[in-house]
Amino acid sequence: MWKTIGQTKAITLIEGSIKTDSLAHAYLLVGPEHIGKTTLALDLARALNCQGDKKPCNQCQSCTKISNGKHADIMILSLDSPDIPEDDKERTKIGIKKIHYLQNSASLPPYEGKFKTFIIDGTEYLSNEAANCLLKTLEEPPPRVLILLLASDESQLLPTVVSRCQRLELTPVSSTDIEEMLLHSVSIDKEKAKLLSRLSGGRPGWAIDATTDNNYLAERAEKLDQISSLLGEDWGQRLLYISQLRPDRKSAEEQIRFWLDWWRDLMLTKCGCQQAITNIDQASILERWTHVLSLVEIKDFIRSLEKSLVQIAMNANPRLMLECLMLDMPIKPS
Ligand SMILES: [Zn+2]
């Protein structure tokens, strides 16, 4: 049984290739952080090495060893994989020593399984030197070796690396599937499971992490309060608020996406589609704001939020973008 949730297309393709013995020697698994790339990679490793009938069985010695990170033929390389010689002390790049280590290991036959599987988690962090070195292995792969490259940001990869792999795109998982997974795998009440599955943006790994992050929902509640307060404040107060936010690009993007979720919920509520909102615990507050804001005001501000995300991606100044948004946001005393 596959531990991966959703991703039917990718799983069907892999199962078909295993059945017809036509597996590629390298796959590129692409998708946002926490969507399940590592789980899918390990599922594939389990399916290939499984000793049971219905592969992956998750019960045989091989499957259990892979799940526990104890299988000698499965290796995960990442920015902080600790057992491999490190050539970048600051750990901002996956350096060439790790690729040399992979190549040495790949030249030896599998020790206990059918396939040696190398998972590079964070392929976008390969240094240029390391990526070019990896090309040699991708071009002339040793027998019984499978290379799985995992990447959240495909635009950072060398086109020569991408073109030598079969690409598998992981897509957002439905909130119903994530809710069900949470109820079966962690101790959580139904309401919280429903809320976290909606907030997860289709990323099961994020939802699981959020169940153990005690601060997350408290910080979110505070940020939601601020949205309502900002609507009632003048420009001077809004600028003061922006000056207290972290000015880096990633934080600004997170803030804007958070606002975007709330404003989209507001539009859905205004249009009578409450059942589709993300912030389900905010239903009554959203309903109240729909009486204060017009559909045009909501739409216009959503457009501003989307535009600012595009501009930040194109290197616009994040602080300036947040300030502009404060100008665009309608002023409505609560
Ligand atoms: Zn098995």
py3Dmol code that shows the C-alpha trace and the ligand (Angstrom):
import py3Dmol

protein = """\
ATOM      1  CA  MET A   1       0.000   0.000   0.000  1.00  0.00           C
ATOM      2  CA  TRP A   2       1.329   3.413  -0.966  1.00  0.00           C
ATOM      3  CA  LYS A   3       1.763   5.860   1.893  1.00  0.00           C
ATOM      4  CA  THR A   4       1.438   8.755  -0.556  1.00  0.00           C
ATOM      5  CA  ILE A   5      -1.881  10.576  -0.404  1.00  0.00           C
ATOM      6  CA  GLY A   6      -3.434  11.681  -3.698  1.00  0.00           C
ATOM      7  CA  GLN A   7      -0.978  11.777  -6.672  1.00  0.00           C
ATOM      8  CA  THR A   8      -2.959   9.088  -8.526  1.00  0.00           C
ATOM      9  CA  LYS A   9      -1.451  10.092 -11.876  1.00  0.00           C
ATOM     10  CA  ALA A  10       2.168   9.732 -10.698  1.00  0.00           C
ATOM     11  CA  ILE A  11       1.461   6.460  -8.860  1.00  0.00           C
ATOM     12  CA  THR A  12      -0.368   4.936 -11.858  1.00  0.00           C
ATOM     13  CA  LEU A  13       2.567   5.839 -14.089  1.00  0.00           C
ATOM     14  CA  ILE A  14       5.132   4.346 -11.697  1.00  0.00           C
ATOM     15  CA  GLU A  15       3.093   1.168 -11.122  1.00  0.00           C
ATOM     16  CA  GLY A  16       2.730   0.702 -14.877  1.00  0.00           C
ATOM     17  CA  SER A  17       6.482   1.129 -15.379  1.00  0.00           C
ATOM     18  CA  ILE A  18       7.319  -1.347 -12.599  1.00  0.00           C
ATOM     19  CA  LYS A  19       4.873  -3.890 -14.063  1.00  0.00           C
ATOM     20  CA  THR A  20       6.300  -3.605 -17.577  1.00  0.00           C
ATOM     21  CA  ASP A  21       9.873  -3.344 -16.330  1.00  0.00           C
ATOM     22  CA  SER A  22      10.250  -0.001 -18.090  1.00  0.00           C
ATOM     23  CA  LEU A  23      11.192   2.211 -15.181  1.00  0.00           C
ATOM     24  CA  ALA A  24      13.277   5.282 -16.035  1.00  0.00           C
ATOM     25  CA  HIS A  25      16.696   5.444 -14.381  1.00  0.00           C
ATOM     26  CA  ALA A  26      16.024   8.929 -13.020  1.00  0.00           C
ATOM     27  CA  TYR A  27      12.874  10.760 -12.001  1.00  0.00           C
ATOM     28  CA  LEU A  28      12.375  14.409 -11.143  1.00  0.00           C
ATOM     29  CA  LEU A  29       9.641  14.848  -8.525  1.00  0.00           C
ATOM     30  CA  VAL A  30       8.394  18.418  -8.622  1.00  0.00           C
ATOM     31  CA  GLY A  31       5.923  20.094  -6.267  1.00  0.00           C
ATOM     32  CA  PRO A  32       5.585  22.599  -3.405  1.00  0.00           C
ATOM     33  CA  GLU A  33       7.216  21.953  -0.027  1.00  0.00           C
ATOM     34  CA  HIS A  34       5.418  19.388   2.170  1.00  0.00           C
ATOM     35  CA  ILE A  35       3.275  18.066  -0.679  1.00  0.00           C
ATOM     36  CA  GLY A  36       4.712  14.546  -0.330  1.00  0.00           C
ATOM     37  CA  LYS A  37       7.757  14.289  -2.590  1.00  0.00           C
ATOM     38  CA  THR A  38       9.862  12.376  -0.033  1.00  0.00           C
ATOM     39  CA  THR A  39       6.950  10.054   0.804  1.00  0.00           C
ATOM     40  CA  LEU A  40       6.446   9.265  -2.888  1.00  0.00           C
ATOM     41  CA  ALA A  41      10.194   8.697  -3.376  1.00  0.00           C
ATOM     42  CA  LEU A  42      10.287   6.276  -0.424  1.00  0.00           C
ATOM     43  CA  ASP A  43       7.116   4.562  -1.676  1.00  0.00           C
ATOM     44  CA  LEU A  44       8.853   4.006  -5.002  1.00  0.00           C
ATOM     45  CA  ALA A  45      11.941   2.627  -3.234  1.00  0.00           C
ATOM     46  CA  ARG A  46       9.709   0.326  -1.156  1.00  0.00           C
ATOM     47  CA  ALA A  47       7.751  -0.843  -4.227  1.00  0.00           C
ATOM     48  CA  LEU A  48      10.985  -1.699  -6.068  1.00  0.00           C
ATOM     49  CA  ASN A  49      12.601  -3.616  -3.228  1.00  0.00           C
ATOM     50  CA  CYS A  50       9.507  -5.138  -1.583  1.00  0.00           C
ATOM     51  CA  GLN A  51       9.561  -8.881  -0.873  1.00  0.00           C
ATOM     52  CA  GLY A  52       5.770  -9.114  -0.424  1.00  0.00           C
ATOM     53  CA  ASP A  53       3.055  -9.856  -2.973  1.00  0.00           C
ATOM     54  CA  LYS A  54       1.289  -6.501  -3.157  1.00  0.00           C
ATOM     55  CA  LYS A  55       4.138  -4.043  -3.527  1.00  0.00           C
ATOM     56  CA  PRO A  56       4.830  -1.984  -1.461  1.00  0.00           C
ATOM     57  CA  CYS A  57       3.439  -4.188   1.350  1.00  0.00           C
ATOM     58  CA  ASN A  58       4.876  -2.036   4.179  1.00  0.00           C
ATOM     59  CA  GLN A  59       5.324  -5.207   6.238  1.00  0.00           C
ATOM     60  CA  CYS A  60       8.241  -7.169   4.785  1.00  0.00           C
ATOM     61  CA  GLN A  61      11.779  -6.694   6.091  1.00  0.00           C
ATOM     62  CA  SER A  62      12.750  -4.521   3.145  1.00  0.00           C
ATOM     63  CA  CYS A  63       9.737  -2.169   3.416  1.00  0.00           C
ATOM     64  CA  THR A  64      10.218  -1.877   7.193  1.00  0.00           C
ATOM     65  CA  LYS A  65      13.909  -1.082   6.854  1.00  0.00           C
ATOM     66  CA  ILE A  66      13.216   1.619   4.260  1.00  0.00           C
ATOM     67  CA  SER A  67      10.472   3.153   6.438  1.00  0.00           C
ATOM     68  CA  ASN A  68      12.883   3.217   9.397  1.00  0.00           C
ATOM     69  CA  GLY A  69      15.732   4.705   7.362  1.00  0.00           C
ATOM     70  CA  LYS A  70      17.829   1.571   7.905  1.00  0.00           C
ATOM     71  CA  HIS A  71      18.052   0.078   4.403  1.00  0.00           C
ATOM     72  CA  ALA A  72      21.639  -0.068   3.145  1.00  0.00           C
ATOM     73  CA  ASP A  73      20.684   0.625  -0.484  1.00  0.00           C
ATOM     74  CA  ILE A  74      18.503   3.683   0.051  1.00  0.00           C
ATOM     75  CA  MET A  75      20.315   6.952   0.514  1.00  0.00           C
ATOM     76  CA  ILE A  76      18.904  10.435   0.990  1.00  0.00           C
ATOM     77  CA  LEU A  77      21.164  13.373   0.191  1.00  0.00           C
ATOM     78  CA  SER A  78      20.059  16.827   1.271  1.00  0.00           C
ATOM     79  CA  LEU A  79      21.491  20.084   2.589  1.00  0.00           C
ATOM     80  CA  ASP A  80      21.831  18.532   6.029  1.00  0.00           C
ATOM     81  CA  SER A  81      22.299  14.812   5.433  1.00  0.00           C
ATOM     82  CA  PRO A  82      24.808  14.178   8.209  1.00  0.00           C
ATOM     83  CA  ASP A  83      26.615  10.990   7.230  1.00  0.00           C
ATOM     84  CA  ILE A  84      28.223  12.260   4.088  1.00  0.00           C
ATOM     85  CA  PRO A  85      31.473  14.275   3.793  1.00  0.00           C
ATOM     86  CA  GLU A  86      30.541  17.922   3.872  1.00  0.00           C
ATOM     87  CA  ASP A  87      32.186  20.471   1.603  1.00  0.00           C
ATOM     88  CA  ASP A  88      29.978  23.421   2.379  1.00  0.00           C
ATOM     89  CA  LYS A  89      30.242  24.368   6.018  1.00  0.00           C
ATOM     90  CA  GLU A  90      27.410  26.874   5.829  1.00  0.00           C
ATOM     91  CA  ARG A  91      25.182  24.255   4.241  1.00  0.00           C
ATOM     92  CA  THR A  92      23.625  26.556   1.685  1.00  0.00           C
ATOM     93  CA  LYS A  93      24.486  24.222  -1.195  1.00  0.00           C
ATOM     94  CA  ILE A  94      24.698  20.490  -1.809  1.00  0.00           C
ATOM     95  CA  GLY A  95      28.333  20.247  -2.800  1.00  0.00           C
ATOM     96  CA  ILE A  96      30.331  18.056  -5.144  1.00  0.00           C
ATOM     97  CA  LYS A  97      31.647  15.765  -2.385  1.00  0.00           C
ATOM     98  CA  LYS A  98      28.140  14.431  -1.860  1.00  0.00           C
ATOM     99  CA  ILE A  99      27.808  13.682  -5.581  1.00  0.00           C
ATOM    100  CA  HIS A 100      31.205  11.951  -5.610  1.00  0.00           C
ATOM    101  CA  TYR A 101      30.001   9.888  -2.653  1.00  0.00           C
ATOM    102  CA  LEU A 102      26.808   9.018  -4.596  1.00  0.00           C
ATOM    103  CA  GLN A 103      28.839   8.029  -7.663  1.00  0.00           C
ATOM    104  CA  ASN A 104      31.195   5.797  -5.687  1.00  0.00           C
ATOM    105  CA  SER A 105      28.301   4.094  -3.980  1.00  0.00           C
ATOM    106  CA  ALA A 106      26.350   3.739  -7.267  1.00  0.00           C
ATOM    107  CA  SER A 107      29.278   1.916  -8.859  1.00  0.00           C
ATOM    108  CA  LEU A 108      28.878  -0.941  -6.347  1.00  0.00           C
ATOM    109  CA  PRO A 109      26.019  -3.474  -6.653  1.00  0.00           C
ATOM    110  CA  PRO A 110      23.061  -3.300  -4.244  1.00  0.00           C
ATOM    111  CA  TYR A 111      23.966  -4.702  -0.840  1.00  0.00           C
ATOM    112  CA  GLU A 112      20.642  -6.159   0.259  1.00  0.00           C
ATOM    113  CA  GLY A 113      17.936  -4.932  -2.129  1.00  0.00           C
ATOM    114  CA  LYS A 114      17.126  -5.124  -5.816  1.00  0.00           C
ATOM    115  CA  PHE A 115      17.858  -1.459  -6.617  1.00  0.00           C
ATOM    116  CA  LYS A 116      20.137   1.153  -5.173  1.00  0.00           C
ATOM    117  CA  THR A 117      18.046   4.259  -4.761  1.00  0.00           C
ATOM    118  CA  PHE A 118      19.509   7.732  -4.325  1.00  0.00           C
ATOM    119  CA  ILE A 119      17.113  10.481  -3.307  1.00  0.00           C
ATOM    120  CA  ILE A 120      18.360  14.052  -3.644  1.00  0.00           C
ATOM    121  CA  ASP A 121      16.055  16.141  -1.484  1.00  0.00           C
ATOM    122  CA  GLY A 122      16.342  19.790  -2.554  1.00  0.00           C
ATOM    123  CA  THR A 123      17.888  19.378  -6.006  1.00  0.00           C
ATOM    124  CA  GLU A 124      17.693  23.146  -6.455  1.00  0.00           C
ATOM    125  CA  TYR A 125      20.426  23.432  -3.799  1.00  0.00           C
ATOM    126  CA  LEU A 126      23.002  21.478  -5.832  1.00  0.00           C
ATOM    127  CA  SER A 127      26.001  23.688  -6.543  1.00  0.00           C
ATOM    128  CA  ASN A 128      26.687  24.159 -10.275  1.00  0.00           C
ATOM    129  CA  GLU A 129      29.777  22.004  -9.923  1.00  0.00           C
ATOM    130  CA  ALA A 130      27.752  19.254  -8.190  1.00  0.00           C
ATOM    131  CA  ALA A 131      24.897  19.426 -10.730  1.00  0.00           C
ATOM    132  CA  ASN A 132      27.332  19.157 -13.642  1.00  0.00           C
ATOM    133  CA  CYS A 133      29.071  16.242 -11.955  1.00  0.00           C
ATOM    134  CA  LEU A 134      25.689  14.492 -11.435  1.00  0.00           C
ATOM    135  CA  LEU A 135      25.008  14.816 -15.180  1.00  0.00           C
ATOM    136  CA  LYS A 136      27.596  12.115 -15.873  1.00  0.00           C
ATOM    137  CA  THR A 137      25.654   9.621 -13.745  1.00  0.00           C
ATOM    138  CA  LEU A 138      22.337  10.676 -15.294  1.00  0.00           C
ATOM    139  CA  GLU A 139      23.789  10.172 -18.785  1.00  0.00           C
ATOM    140  CA  GLU A 140      25.363   6.791 -18.116  1.00  0.00           C
ATOM    141  CA  PRO A 141      23.546   5.308 -15.142  1.00  0.00           C
ATOM    142  CA  PRO A 142      25.039   2.132 -13.617  1.00  0.00           C
ATOM    143  CA  PRO A 143      22.712  -0.898 -13.701  1.00  0.00           C
ATOM    144  CA  ARG A 144      20.214  -1.350 -10.857  1.00  0.00           C
ATOM    145  CA  VAL A 145      20.490   2.272  -9.781  1.00  0.00           C
ATOM    146  CA  LEU A 146      17.554   4.639  -9.470  1.00  0.00           C
ATOM    147  CA  ILE A 147      18.033   8.373  -8.938  1.00  0.00           C
ATOM    148  CA  LEU A 148      15.158  10.439  -7.597  1.00  0.00           C
ATOM    149  CA  LEU A 149      15.575  14.201  -7.709  1.00  0.00           C
ATOM    150  CA  LEU A 150      13.160  16.173  -5.521  1.00  0.00           C
ATOM    151  CA  ALA A 151      12.617  19.876  -6.194  1.00  0.00           C
ATOM    152  CA  SER A 152      10.233  22.582  -4.985  1.00  0.00           C
ATOM    153  CA  ASP A 153      11.627  25.208  -7.339  1.00  0.00           C
ATOM    154  CA  GLU A 154      12.193  23.702 -10.761  1.00  0.00           C
ATOM    155  CA  SER A 155      13.293  27.046 -12.242  1.00  0.00           C
ATOM    156  CA  GLN A 156      16.569  26.758 -10.299  1.00  0.00           C
ATOM    157  CA  LEU A 157      17.597  23.494 -11.980  1.00  0.00           C
ATOM    158  CA  LEU A 158      19.993  23.107 -14.894  1.00  0.00           C
ATOM    159  CA  PRO A 159      17.951  22.325 -18.040  1.00  0.00           C
ATOM    160  CA  THR A 160      20.467  19.569 -18.814  1.00  0.00           C
ATOM    161  CA  VAL A 161      19.590  17.870 -15.509  1.00  0.00           C
ATOM    162  CA  VAL A 162      15.825  18.220 -16.078  1.00  0.00           C
ATOM    163  CA  SER A 163      16.025  16.830 -19.614  1.00  0.00           C
ATOM    164  CA  ARG A 164      17.690  13.620 -18.419  1.00  0.00           C
ATOM    165  CA  CYS A 165      14.936  12.718 -15.978  1.00  0.00           C
ATOM    166  CA  GLN A 166      11.335  11.636 -16.286  1.00  0.00           C
ATOM    167  CA  ARG A 167       9.316  14.416 -14.720  1.00  0.00           C
ATOM    168  CA  LEU A 168       6.580  13.671 -12.178  1.00  0.00           C
ATOM    169  CA  GLU A 169       4.558  16.661 -10.996  1.00  0.00           C
ATOM    170  CA  LEU A 170       2.893  16.366  -7.614  1.00  0.00           C
ATOM    171  CA  THR A 171      -0.387  18.257  -7.420  1.00  0.00           C
ATOM    172  CA  PRO A 172      -2.301  19.610  -4.388  1.00  0.00           C
ATOM    173  CA  VAL A 173      -4.196  16.913  -2.494  1.00  0.00           C
ATOM    174  CA  SER A 174      -7.917  17.415  -1.839  1.00  0.00           C
ATOM    175  CA  SER A 175      -8.784  18.763   1.621  1.00  0.00           C
ATOM    176  CA  THR A 176     -11.159  15.802   2.145  1.00  0.00           C
ATOM    177  CA  ASP A 177      -8.284  13.324   1.645  1.00  0.00           C
ATOM    178  CA  ILE A 178      -6.019  15.323   3.981  1.00  0.00           C
ATOM    179  CA  GLU A 179      -8.758  15.547   6.640  1.00  0.00           C
ATOM    180  CA  GLU A 180      -9.260  11.783   6.490  1.00  0.00           C
ATOM    181  CA  MET A 181      -5.498  11.160   6.700  1.00  0.00           C
ATOM    182  CA  LEU A 182      -5.241  13.411   9.792  1.00  0.00           C
ATOM    183  CA  LEU A 183      -8.134  11.656  11.535  1.00  0.00           C
ATOM    184  CA  HIS A 184      -6.508   8.265  10.914  1.00  0.00           C
ATOM    185  CA  SER A 185      -2.891   9.120  11.650  1.00  0.00           C
ATOM    186  CA  VAL A 186      -2.842  11.624  14.512  1.00  0.00           C
ATOM    187  CA  SER A 187      -4.887  12.269  17.610  1.00  0.00           C
ATOM    188  CA  ILE A 188      -7.001  15.255  16.597  1.00  0.00           C
ATOM    189  CA  ASP A 189     -10.636  16.334  16.832  1.00  0.00           C
ATOM    190  CA  LYS A 190     -12.764  16.499  13.708  1.00  0.00           C
ATOM    191  CA  GLU A 191     -13.133  20.306  13.678  1.00  0.00           C
ATOM    192  CA  LYS A 192      -9.384  20.912  13.929  1.00  0.00           C
ATOM    193  CA  ALA A 193      -8.686  18.259  11.260  1.00  0.00           C
ATOM    194  CA  LYS A 194     -11.146  19.984   8.964  1.00  0.00           C
ATOM    195  CA  LEU A 195      -9.642  23.437   9.561  1.00  0.00           C
ATOM    196  CA  LEU A 196      -6.008  22.314   9.113  1.00  0.00           C
ATOM    197  CA  SER A 197      -6.859  20.361   5.961  1.00  0.00           C
ATOM    198  CA  ARG A 198      -8.416  23.513   4.459  1.00  0.00           C
ATOM    199  CA  LEU A 199      -5.457  25.674   5.526  1.00  0.00           C
ATOM    200  CA  SER A 200      -2.877  23.193   4.200  1.00  0.00           C
ATOM    201  CA  GLY A 201      -3.156  24.316   0.572  1.00  0.00           C
ATOM    202  CA  GLY A 202      -3.255  20.655  -0.478  1.00  0.00           C
ATOM    203  CA  ARG A 203       0.005  19.769   1.311  1.00  0.00           C
ATOM    204  CA  PRO A 204      -0.414  16.739   3.629  1.00  0.00           C
ATOM    205  CA  GLY A 205       3.052  17.182   5.184  1.00  0.00           C
ATOM    206  CA  TRP A 206       2.198  20.739   6.183  1.00  0.00           C
ATOM    207  CA  ALA A 207      -1.058  19.584   7.817  1.00  0.00           C
ATOM    208  CA  ILE A 208       0.754  16.924   9.875  1.00  0.00           C
ATOM    209  CA  ASP A 209       3.410  19.427  11.006  1.00  0.00           C
ATOM    210  CA  ALA A 210       0.676  21.916  11.975  1.00  0.00           C
ATOM    211  CA  THR A 211      -0.945  19.395  14.335  1.00  0.00           C
ATOM    212  CA  THR A 212       2.149  19.470  16.551  1.00  0.00           C
ATOM    213  CA  ASP A 213       2.873  23.187  16.204  1.00  0.00           C
ATOM    214  CA  ASN A 214       1.104  24.645  19.230  1.00  0.00           C
ATOM    215  CA  ASN A 215       1.847  28.228  18.241  1.00  0.00           C
ATOM    216  CA  TYR A 216       0.565  28.035  14.707  1.00  0.00           C
ATOM    217  CA  LEU A 217      -3.171  28.450  15.355  1.00  0.00           C
ATOM    218  CA  ALA A 218      -2.571  31.104  18.061  1.00  0.00           C
ATOM    219  CA  GLU A 219      -0.381  33.171  15.703  1.00  0.00           C
ATOM    220  CA  ARG A 220      -2.915  32.728  12.944  1.00  0.00           C
ATOM    221  CA  ALA A 221      -5.724  34.009  15.194  1.00  0.00           C
ATOM    222  CA  GLU A 222      -3.635  37.104  15.959  1.00  0.00           C
ATOM    223  CA  LYS A 223      -2.950  37.715  12.263  1.00  0.00           C
ATOM    224  CA  LEU A 224      -6.644  37.330  11.432  1.00  0.00           C
ATOM    225  CA  ASP A 225      -7.534  39.930  14.077  1.00  0.00           C
ATOM    226  CA  GLN A 226      -5.037  42.283  12.464  1.00  0.00           C
ATOM    227  CA  ILE A 227      -6.764  41.981   9.089  1.00  0.00           C
ATOM    228  CA  SER A 228     -10.040  43.209  10.554  1.00  0.00           C
ATOM    229  CA  SER A 229      -8.274  45.980  12.514  1.00  0.00           C
ATOM    230  CA  LEU A 230      -6.356  47.177   9.437  1.00  0.00           C
ATOM    231  CA  LEU A 231      -9.609  47.705   7.552  1.00  0.00           C
ATOM    232  CA  GLY A 232     -10.646  50.247  10.163  1.00  0.00           C
ATOM    233  CA  GLU A 233      -7.347  52.113  10.374  1.00  0.00           C
ATOM    234  CA  ASP A 234      -6.062  55.119   8.448  1.00  0.00           C
ATOM    235  CA  TRP A 235      -3.002  55.097   6.242  1.00  0.00           C
ATOM    236  CA  GLY A 236      -0.622  56.326   8.940  1.00  0.00           C
ATOM    237  CA  GLN A 237      -1.572  53.497  11.293  1.00  0.00           C
ATOM    238  CA  ARG A 238      -1.330  50.984   8.486  1.00  0.00           C
ATOM    239  CA  LEU A 239       2.193  52.139   7.590  1.00  0.00           C
ATOM    240  CA  LEU A 240       3.183  51.789  11.223  1.00  0.00           C
ATOM    241  CA  TYR A 241       1.911  48.215  11.127  1.00  0.00           C
ATOM    242  CA  ILE A 242       3.904  47.454   7.968  1.00  0.00           C
ATOM    243  CA  SER A 243       7.068  48.901   9.538  1.00  0.00           C
ATOM    244  CA  GLN A 244       6.821  46.210  12.235  1.00  0.00           C
ATOM    245  CA  LEU A 245       6.722  43.324   9.745  1.00  0.00           C
ATOM    246  CA  ARG A 246       9.811  41.460   8.584  1.00  0.00           C
ATOM    247  CA  PRO A 247      10.919  43.139   5.344  1.00  0.00           C
ATOM    248  CA  ASP A 248      12.419  40.118   3.554  1.00  0.00           C
ATOM    249  CA  ARG A 249      10.874  38.698   0.392  1.00  0.00           C
ATOM    250  CA  LYS A 250       9.796  35.328   1.806  1.00  0.00           C
ATOM    251  CA  SER A 251       8.036  36.866   4.836  1.00  0.00           C
ATOM    252  CA  ALA A 252       6.286  39.470   2.661  1.00  0.00           C
ATOM    253  CA  GLU A 253       5.066  36.747   0.295  1.00  0.00           C
ATOM    254  CA  GLU A 254       3.775  34.663   3.212  1.00  0.00           C
ATOM    255  CA  GLN A 255       1.951  37.685   4.613  1.00  0.00           C
ATOM    256  CA  ILE A 256       0.352  38.488   1.264  1.00  0.00           C
ATOM    257  CA  ARG A 257      -0.716  34.872   0.675  1.00  0.00           C
ATOM    258  CA  PHE A 258      -2.277  34.868   4.137  1.00  0.00           C
ATOM    259  CA  TRP A 259      -4.241  38.019   3.317  1.00  0.00           C
ATOM    260  CA  LEU A 260      -5.176  36.574  -0.069  1.00  0.00           C
ATOM    261  CA  ASP A 261      -6.743  33.485   1.526  1.00  0.00           C
ATOM    262  CA  TRP A 262      -8.884  35.659   3.793  1.00  0.00           C
ATOM    263  CA  TRP A 263      -9.949  38.047   1.022  1.00  0.00           C
ATOM    264  CA  ARG A 264     -10.797  35.161  -1.320  1.00  0.00           C
ATOM    265  CA  ASP A 265     -12.920  33.669   1.465  1.00  0.00           C
ATOM    266  CA  LEU A 266     -14.608  37.032   1.734  1.00  0.00           C
ATOM    267  CA  MET A 267     -15.439  36.981  -1.976  1.00  0.00           C
ATOM    268  CA  LEU A 268     -16.723  33.384  -1.753  1.00  0.00           C
ATOM    269  CA  THR A 269     -18.939  34.344   1.186  1.00  0.00           C
ATOM    270  CA  LYS A 270     -20.184  37.436  -0.636  1.00  0.00           C
ATOM    271  CA  CYS A 271     -21.112  35.195  -3.608  1.00  0.00           C
ATOM    272  CA  GLY A 272     -22.896  32.643  -1.418  1.00  0.00           C
ATOM    273  CA  CYS A 273     -20.196  29.940  -1.695  1.00  0.00           C
ATOM    274  CA  GLN A 274     -19.379  29.646   2.028  1.00  0.00           C
ATOM    275  CA  GLN A 275     -18.865  25.881   1.740  1.00  0.00           C
ATOM    276  CA  ALA A 276     -15.688  26.499  -0.293  1.00  0.00           C
ATOM    277  CA  ILE A 277     -13.885  28.852   2.135  1.00  0.00           C
ATOM    278  CA  THR A 278     -10.466  28.043   3.626  1.00  0.00           C
ATOM    279  CA  ASN A 279     -10.813  29.778   7.000  1.00  0.00           C
ATOM    280  CA  ILE A 280     -13.876  27.810   8.110  1.00  0.00           C
ATOM    281  CA  ASP A 281     -13.645  29.049  11.709  1.00  0.00           C
ATOM    282  CA  GLN A 282     -14.026  32.637  10.423  1.00  0.00           C
ATOM    283  CA  ALA A 283     -17.393  32.110   8.719  1.00  0.00           C
ATOM    284  CA  SER A 284     -19.388  34.489  10.934  1.00  0.00           C
ATOM    285  CA  ILE A 285     -16.708  37.241  10.827  1.00  0.00           C
ATOM    286  CA  LEU A 286     -16.487  36.966   7.039  1.00  0.00           C
ATOM    287  CA  GLU A 287     -20.263  37.141   6.817  1.00  0.00           C
ATOM    288  CA  ARG A 288     -20.202  40.388   8.834  1.00  0.00           C
ATOM    289  CA  TRP A 289     -17.605  41.969   6.544  1.00  0.00           C
ATOM    290  CA  THR A 290     -19.630  41.115   3.431  1.00  0.00           C
ATOM    291  CA  HIS A 291     -22.191  43.684   4.630  1.00  0.00           C
ATOM    292  CA  VAL A 292     -19.513  46.374   4.890  1.00  0.00           C
ATOM    293  CA  LEU A 293     -17.516  45.770   1.689  1.00  0.00           C
ATOM    294  CA  SER A 294     -18.847  45.772  -1.875  1.00  0.00           C
ATOM    295  CA  LEU A 295     -17.996  43.009  -4.353  1.00  0.00           C
ATOM    296  CA  VAL A 296     -16.019  45.518  -6.467  1.00  0.00           C
ATOM    297  CA  GLU A 297     -13.936  46.584  -3.428  1.00  0.00           C
ATOM    298  CA  ILE A 298     -13.194  42.937  -2.585  1.00  0.00           C
ATOM    299  CA  LYS A 299     -12.313  42.029  -6.181  1.00  0.00           C
ATOM    300  CA  ASP A 300     -10.084  45.076  -6.619  1.00  0.00           C
ATOM    301  CA  PHE A 301      -8.123  44.347  -3.483  1.00  0.00           C
ATOM    302  CA  ILE A 302      -7.684  40.669  -4.412  1.00  0.00           C
ATOM    303  CA  ARG A 303      -6.316  41.877  -7.743  1.00  0.00           C
ATOM    304  CA  SER A 304      -3.859  44.176  -5.910  1.00  0.00           C
ATOM    305  CA  LEU A 305      -2.709  41.294  -3.699  1.00  0.00           C
ATOM    306  CA  GLU A 306      -2.153  39.035  -6.707  1.00  0.00           C
ATOM    307  CA  LYS A 307      -0.313  41.771  -8.583  1.00  0.00           C
ATOM    308  CA  SER A 308       1.988  42.439  -5.639  1.00  0.00           C
ATOM    309  CA  LEU A 309       2.942  38.734  -5.482  1.00  0.00           C
ATOM    310  CA  VAL A 310       3.908  38.828  -9.161  1.00  0.00           C
ATOM    311  CA  GLN A 311       5.934  42.000  -8.632  1.00  0.00           C
ATOM    312  CA  ILE A 312       7.768  40.594  -5.608  1.00  0.00           C
ATOM    313  CA  ALA A 313       8.612  37.492  -7.657  1.00  0.00           C
ATOM    314  CA  MET A 314      10.099  39.892 -10.209  1.00  0.00           C
ATOM    315  CA  ASN A 315      12.292  41.421  -7.502  1.00  0.00           C
ATOM    316  CA  ALA A 316      10.205  44.456  -6.523  1.00  0.00           C
ATOM    317  CA  ASN A 317      10.963  45.845  -3.060  1.00  0.00           C
ATOM    318  CA  PRO A 318       8.793  43.777  -0.620  1.00  0.00           C
ATOM    319  CA  ARG A 319       8.363  46.643   1.893  1.00  0.00           C
ATOM    320  CA  LEU A 320       7.255  49.008  -0.862  1.00  0.00           C
ATOM    321  CA  MET A 321       4.757  46.419  -2.134  1.00  0.00           C
ATOM    322  CA  LEU A 322       3.261  45.993   1.352  1.00  0.00           C
ATOM    323  CA  GLU A 323       2.969  49.783   1.706  1.00  0.00           C
ATOM    324  CA  CYS A 324       1.211  50.042  -1.673  1.00  0.00           C
ATOM    325  CA  LEU A 325      -1.242  47.372  -0.559  1.00  0.00           C
ATOM    326  CA  MET A 326      -2.094  49.442   2.482  1.00  0.00           C
ATOM    327  CA  LEU A 327      -3.028  52.274   0.122  1.00  0.00           C
ATOM    328  CA  ASP A 328      -5.163  49.948  -1.990  1.00  0.00           C
ATOM    329  CA  MET A 329      -7.015  48.361   0.929  1.00  0.00           C
ATOM    330  CA  PRO A 330     -10.432  49.967   1.434  1.00  0.00           C
ATOM    331  CA  ILE A 331     -10.857  51.936   4.681  1.00  0.00           C
ATOM    332  CA  LYS A 332     -13.908  50.699   6.592  1.00  0.00           C
ATOM    333  CA  PRO A 333     -14.445  51.329  10.290  1.00  0.00           C
ATOM    334  CA  SER A 334     -15.441  48.020  11.910  1.00  0.00           C
TER     335      SER A 334
END
"""
ligand_1 = """\
1
ZN
Zn 7.237 -5.054 1.334
"""
view = py3Dmol.view(width=600, height=400)
view.addModel(protein, "pdb")
view.setStyle({"model": 0}, {"cartoon": {"style": "trace"}})
view.addModel(ligand_1, "xyz")
view.setStyle({"model": 1}, {"stick": {}})
view.zoomTo()
view.show()
